[in-house]
Amino acid sequence: MVYDEPKINAAIDDAMHGIGLDAAAARDVAFHLTDWLADLDRLQRFYADPGHCASDEIADLVLQFLLHVPEHVAAAKKLATGFPVTDVFEVGALDE
């Protein structure tokens, strides 16, 4: 799937600005939710047809997604809501 990153980014920016975020925070939220669209595309293609990937390809796409996306989502959450990420599953996710 091809994502129109500028259009998605602008729509998120407008929506976040529309709920009261200042321009810089709205822009940052949009960035943090679009910077990983290529990772999302790879994951979505795998989810649509899990049989088309070899095991090593699956491991690579999962690891790349996990290494790139969570910090972006955590930053967007904090910017948009003011709430930090918490370890709700109590697995030590926030421990170094």
Order of alpha helices (4+ residues) and beta strands (2+ residues): alpha-alpha-alpha-alpha
